[in-house]
Amino acid sequence: MIYHEFAKFYDDLFDETLYDKWLEYTLRRTNRSDKILDLACGTGRLAVRLSRAGYNVDGADLSEDMLTMADQRAREADQQINFFQLDMRNLSELPSYDSITCFDDSLCYLSSESDLRQTFSQVSTHLKPGGSFLFDVITPYQTDEVYPGYMYNYQDEDRAFMWSSYASESVSHAVEHELTFFLYDGDKNAYDAYNELHKERTYPVDRYSQMLTGAGFSEIQITTNFGEDSFKNDVKRWLFECKKVN
């Protein structure tokens, strides 16, 4: 399953300061008394930060491995967070929230526009009237200009990791990430190899706006640089703030 082996590397490979920036973005746009859902919460780094800031937090993710790490992180931080394993296209087991977040381009892992529309609809259904939906996506500039040919390698005594990215040959504004892991097995005195293929897809900004409006959102604000700069096309990431129509 996607992120099965990646979960073991996730916290080490990604910049911890990004989660501080997502936290600040959320703090400026929501109330600390909010009941908030961190959708696609991964290993819980943002969820724990939100809980420490005073929010009543739930976290949800598709990956059991990620959620195991998230639950452990919350316990170690002495934070009471409920975690749910689910597909973001179906949030039926969840209650209503004042705010919902979905960062780290998690929505870009949905393979079709219909999946994205369904997810927007589910988020709208589980937001209280006037509630905030905050999320980010990678941009067509990122998929078309930046990612193709991207490579990253990591190695230490117990593991190695190789990441290569390619533009999709069948879908526009889409990219495929080939991930190869080598994990040392002390019993065998050898490395076990694992391979995963991650696919991301994005859309022009007007398509996002149309889909959000169709799902019942209004007051759609699109910014860059974690809300510090105004909208631009030639950036790697867009951040969206929108309200559920009353």
Secondary structure, DSSP 8 states (H G I E B T S, - for coil): -TTTTHHHHHHHHS-THHHHHHHHHHHTTS-TT-EEEEET-TTSHHHHHHHHTT-EEEEEES-HHHHHHHHHHHHHTT---EEEE--TT--TTS--EEEEEE-TTGGGG--SHHHHHHHHHHHHHTEEEEEEEEEEEE-HHIIIIISTT-EEEEE-SSEEEEEEEEE-SSSTTEEEEEEEEEEEETTTTEEEEEEEEEEEE---HHHHHHHHHHTTEEEEEEEBTTTTB---SSSSEEEEEEEE--
